[in-house]
């Protein structure tokens, strides 16, 4: 990082620190523990950056003085001392630059949206392609669950609707992890297209099918307040596994949020109460995402390229089996190792998407 570029970044951090210092002592912030903790964490990081910034400026001033001596002083002994001093200053500057870079990166991570650190609801649905699309939902489900395992995240199936022959028409997962779950998976929302020869194809023709993926940040009831009078609740018999129990008990739950017309089903639990709780969690996330997408549309007017808007109608990726290739259309990047990609090795693509968006 060039010194001028670093100085500009440090100057911006100093201004941000001064603004944060004023905000953190406001009564409305102090009374809101959640906001106060977020601001306090930001304040502590920025204070460290500002301290390095002041030290950095002092060292740059000393460097100018030493350079002046080396250029203008004729005393040999003085020049030797100045040379030694310059070496120490340059070492100090290098050390400060590294520390500053690390803190600025840390500050950037902390300034990422709170959503990025949240656990998520993942929804996979078959689109065009009939049975082949249902099979591809199952393939993508396997790809993600292998990725979750590599990342140390845990998931539960909330709702599953089987396909006609094999696979799934729809499957919804509740995914939890210590950090960065939504920050990584938000790039997966959209239409995933597959090009391959179906097992049922007798003439060896390549078919194109598509599925949709939606990644929704999980939100708490304090973030999205749902009025129960706005919810229509229906119960029905589960069509999933569970033996005789599912045929006798109306444990499955369907919730419809009347204002937004969003509908959620959950039937994986034997208890109607547990299904209701899980359905409410999904409903809350979908309502939150709806509002988030409205805001994103407004932002995208100003910003030409947003790779993580969560728009489920945009074709984001093609999985071409005959050519062993996966292509992300948002960044025009292809990886020629589809088999590894389908085994959950998708982090490389996610990292590239992060870099693209940060630009």
N, C-alpha and C positions, 0 to 999 in steps of 0.2 A: 504494500500500500504506500503510495507516494505521500511525502510529508504534508503537502498542501491539501491533498484529499483527506488525510487523517485529521488535520487541523480543522477542516470544515465540519467533519463528522463530530469531533469533540466539541466544537463551538455550538452545534445544534443540540448536543447532549446537555451542555451547560444551560442553554435557554430552557430546555425541557425540565432540567433540575430546578431552576428558579420558579417555573410555573407549578411544578409538583410541590415545592416547598410551601407555596401560597395555598394550594388546594388542600393539602393534608391537614391544615389547622382550621379549616372551615367547619363550623358546628354540624352541618348536614352530613359531612364526611365522617367526622368523629362518631356521630350517632349511628352510622351505618357500618357495622363491624366488617361486613364483607368488602365494601368499597375501601374501607380504611386499610385492611390487610393487603389488598392489591396495590394500593398507592404506597403503602409503607415499604413493601418489597421493591417497588420501582424506585422509590426515594433512596433506599440503601445502595442499590446498584448504581444509580446515577451519581450519588455522592462519591463513590469510589472512582468513577470515570472523571468527574470534575477535578478530584484530587490529582489524578494522573495528568490531566490536561494542564493544570497549573505548574506541575513539576516539569512537564514537557516544554512548556514555554520558557521556563527559566533556563533549562539546558540548551535550548536553541539560542537564547540570548548569549549564554556563555560561549557557545560555539562560534558565534559571530565575533566576539571579543578576541578569542584565541586566533581565529583566522586573520583578524586585523593585525595582531602581533606578528604572525608568521609572514605576512605580506609586507609589513612596514618597519619592523624592528630589525636593526642591524646587529644587535647583540647575539652572539652565537649561543651563549649559555641560556639566555631568555628564550631563544627559539627552541632549544632542546626541551626546556621545561614546558613550553607551549605545545610542542609535538606530543609529549607524554600526556599532557592534560587533554589534548584533543582526542587521543586514543580512548581515554577514560570516558569522556563525554559521549563519544560515538557509541561506546559499549552501553552506556546508560540509556541513550536514546533508543537503541535497538531493543533493550529490555522493556522500556516503557511502551514502545510501539507494539510489542508482542502482547503485553498485559492489556493495553488499550483495545487491541483487536479482539482479544478473548472476551473482554468485558462488553464491548460493543455487540459482539455476536450473542453473548448471553442476554444482553438487554433486548436484542431483536427477538430472541426466542420468547422472552417474557412478555414482549409487546404483541406477540401473536394473539389472535383472538382467543378468548377464554374457551370458545367452542373447540379449538384445536386440541385441547387437553382432555376433552370429554370422551366418555364411552359412547357407543353408537348403537343404533338400530340399522341393520342391513336388510334390504328388501330386494329379492331377485324375482323377476317375473318373465315368463316366456312371451315372446312377441310374434313376429311373422315367422312362419316355418313349421307350424303344427308340432308333430311329435319330435322332430329334430330340434326345435327350439326348446322343448321340455328337457331333452337329453343334454342340451348345452347348458341349461340352468344347473343341472346336476354336475356337469364338468366344472363350471365356474365356482359352484359351491365347494367342490373338492379343492380347487385352486386356492380359494380364500382360506378354507379351514387349515390347509397346510401352511399358508402364510401366517395365519394367526398363531399356530403352534411355534413357528420359528420366532415370532415376536413375543411369545410368552403371554398371549392374551387368551381369555376363556370365553366360550360362547355357549348359548343355549338356543334351541329351536323354539320359537314362540308359536309359529303357525306354519303348516305345510299342507299344500294341496297337490296331490299326485297328478302326474300326466296321464294321458290315455293309455300308453303302452308302458313306458318307463319314464324316469325323470320326474320333474316337478313343473306344474303350471305356475306355482308361486311358493316361495319359502321366505320366512322372516326370521332373522336371528337377533338375539340380544347379546351384544359383544362388549366385554369389559376388559380394561387393561389399566396399568398404573399411569401411563402417560402417552400422549401423542397418537391415540387411536384415531380420532377424527382428523387430526392434522395430517395423517398419512392417507387414510381411506377416502377423504372427501373428493379426491381426484378420480375416484372410481364411478361416481354418479354419471349416468348417461346410457346411451345405447351401445351395447357390445355386439358386434356382428361376427358371425362365423362362416367361413367358406370351407367346405369339405364334402367328401362323398359319403352320404348316409349309408349305414349298414344295409338298409332296405333297397338301396339303389342298385338295380341289376345291370344297368348299362354304363356304370362308372362315371356318371355325370356329377360335376361339382354343384352342390346346392348352397344357397345363401339363406341363412336364418339369422334372427336377431332376438336378443333379450334386453330387458332394462334392469339397471342396477340403481338403487337409491340408497344413499348413506346419510342417515339423519342423526345429528347429535342428540344424545339423551339429555332431557331437561327435567329439572325438579319442579314440583308444584309451585314453588315460590317464583319460578321464572315464567311459567305459563299457568295462569289461573283459569281453570275450566269450571264453568258453572254447571253443576249436575243437572239443572233444569233444562240445559241446552243439549242434553244427551238422550238419545233414544236407545234403550237397551232391549235386545232380542236374545233369547236363548234357543239353542237347538241341539240336537244330538250330534255328537262328534262323529266324523267320518274317518278318524284316524285309528291307530292301533289301540288295544286295550281290552280285547275280548268282549265278554257279555256286557261289561260295565257301560261301554259307549252306546249300546243299543237301548239301554234302559233309562239312562240319566241324561237330562238336557244340561250338560256341563259346559258345552261350547257357548261362547259369548260373541255377539255382534253389537258393536257400538257405532252409532251414527251421530256425528256432531252436526246438529241442525244448521247453525249459522254458516259453516263452511262446507257442509255436505260431505265431509270426510267420513269414510266408513272403515272400521277396523274389525277383524275377526281373530279370535284366539281359541284354540281347541286342544292344545297339547297337554294341558293339565287335567287331572280327573276332577279337581274341585272347581266349581263355577266361580267361587270367590277368587281363587288364584288366577283363573283365566281373565276375570274382570280386571284385576290389578295389572296384569301384563298388557291387556288391551288398552287400558288407560295410559300406560307408559308409552305405547306406540302412538296413540292418538295425540298425546301431548307433544311428542317429537314431530309428528306430521304438521300440527298446527304451527309449531315454532318454525319449522322449515318453510312453510308457506309464507310466513312473514319475512323470513330471511331472504327468500327468493325475490320477493317484492323489492326489498332493499337492494339486492344484488343487481336487479334489472335497472334500477335508477343509477347505480354506480357504473354499470357497463356502458351507459351512454357516454360517460366521460372517459372510460378506459376501454381501449379497443379489444384487448385480449385478457379474458379471465378464464383460466383453465379449471377453476373449481367453483363455478356458480351453482352446481348441483342441478342444473337443468337436465331433466331426464329425457328430453325429446331430441337431444343432440347426439349424433353418432360420434363416439369418441375413439373407438378402437375396433380393429379388424384382426381376427385370428384366422390366418390362412394356413390350413393344414398341408395342402399339397406342396407349398413352398417353405414350410417349416418357419413361418414368419408371423410376428405380431407387430402391428403398426398402430401407433397412437397418432390420430389425425390432427390433434390440437398442436402438437410440436413437430409433426412430420418426422417422427423417429421410428425406425424399424429395428427389431431385435430378431436375429435369425437363429433362434433356439427356442422354438415354441414349446417343445417337450419339457424343457427346464422351467419355462415360464408357467406352464400349466401345473407344474409340481410345486408351485408357491413361491418361486424365485422372481417376485415382481418388484422388489425394492429398487432395483436399478431404474426402472421406468418411473416409479414414484419420485425418486430423487431428481430425475431430469425434469419432471413436471414442476417440482418445487423450485428448482433453479430458474426455469422459464417464467414462472409466475412472479418470483422475486425481482426479476429484471424489470 
